[in-house]
Amino acid sequence: MALNRWKSNGWTVCGVALLSFAAGVLFTARANSDRVFELRIYHATPGKVEALETRFRNEASKLLAKHGLDAVGYWVPDDAPASGDTFIYLLAHPNRAAAKQHWAEMFADPAFQSMMKEEQTDKLVQKVDDIYMHSSDFSAMK
């Protein structure tokens, strides 16, 4: 009888473990379902991509991190014509509301405002394309 009781408890433990695992997977998937990515493409003034890259290396990337803007990576195209005037980076946000909040906090930061005054003088950027995206269900990055 003790053996039967152990088997019954063993199945109960396995069942509870399986249900807990399934709930965790569903919760995690649901928690990430609002995650968005923001692709930012900067079209630099001709000849100023290196200066823009330097600004991001020395100032902008630190401000992004300070305000919860999670930069996944930064890129400069290899091939012309984009290689001469394009700087790209990708941000990951928990959701659109968080993105909006983090950007607002950064825009209010005096260090960011100072950097924007420099931009008015240096004129490194002509145009910014900003694209929000969500992962497809089959994407490796969620």
N, C-alpha and C positions, 0 to 999 in steps of 0.2 A: 504494500500500500504506500509506503514511503517513496518507492520508485515511481509509481504512477503520479503521485503528488508532485514530485520533482519534474517529471515530463510536462505536466500541465503548467507548472510555474515556468518551466523553460520556454514553452510556446508563448506564454503570456509575456515573458521578458522579451522574446524575439519580436512579438507583435508590437509591443510598446516601442521597442527600439526602431522598428521599421516605420511605424507611424511618426515617431519623432523625427527620423531622418527625412521622410517625405514632407512633413510640415516645415522643416528647416529649409529644404530645397525650394519649396513653394514660396516661403517667406523671403528668401534671398532673391529669387527671381523677381518677386513682386517689388522688393525694395529697390532693385536696380532698374525696374521697368520705366521709371521716370527719368533715368539718366540721359543726359543729352551731351552732345559734342558740339563745339563751336569751331568752325574752320574760319580762320581770318587770313585773308590774302591782302597783303600790302603792296600796292603798286607805287614803287619809289620813284622819286624824281630821277631822271637819267643820271647815272654816275654816282648815286648816293646809296646804293644797296649796302655797301660795306659800312658806311656811317650808321645806317639804320640797324644793321646787325650789331654793331658796337653798342648802340643805345640800348638794344634789348639785352645784350650780354651784361652790361654794366648797371643799368637802371631799371628798365621796364620789367624784366623777368623777376627781379626782386620785389617790385611793387605788386605784380600779379600774385606772387606767392604770399606776400604779406596780407593780401585781401581775399585769400581763399580761392583764387583763380588758378586751378590746377593745370599747368601747361604739360601736355603729353610730349610735345616735341616742337622743334623749330627747324625749318628747312629753307634752303635757297636752291632753286632749280639749277640743274647742270647745263641744260641746253638753251641756246639762243632761240627766240628772242627773250624769253622769260628770265633767263639767267642774268640779264642786265638790269632788270628793274623790278624783281619780284622777291618778296620775303613772306614766308608762310608759317603759321603756327596753329596748333590744335589745342583746344582747351577741353577738359572734361568737367561737367557740372552734375551735381546730384539731381537737379531738375531745373526747369526754366526760372522758377521763382528764386532759387538760390543764385543763379547766374545774374539775374536782374539786381538782386541785393548786393552781391559782391562787386559788380561793376559800379553801382551807386556809391558804395563805400570807397572804392578806389578813386572815382571821380572827385570825391570830396576831400581826398588826401592832399595836403599842401605840397607834398613832394611830387605828386602827379601833376598838379596844377603848374608847378614850376617847370616840369618836363614839357608840358604843353606850351608854355611861353617860349621855351627853347625851340620847339618845333615851329612856331610862328616865324622865328628868325632863321632857322636852318632849312626849313621847307624840305624835309626828307621824304615826305609822303604826299603823293598826288591824290590817291583814292584808296579806300579800304572796302573790300568785299567781305561781308560777314554772313556766314551760313550756319544756321543751327540744324543739327541732324540727330536722328535716333538710330540705334543699331537695328539692323534687320534680324529676324529671329535666327538666322543661320550664321550670323557674324561671330567671329572668334572674340572680338572685343565688344564687351557689353557695357 
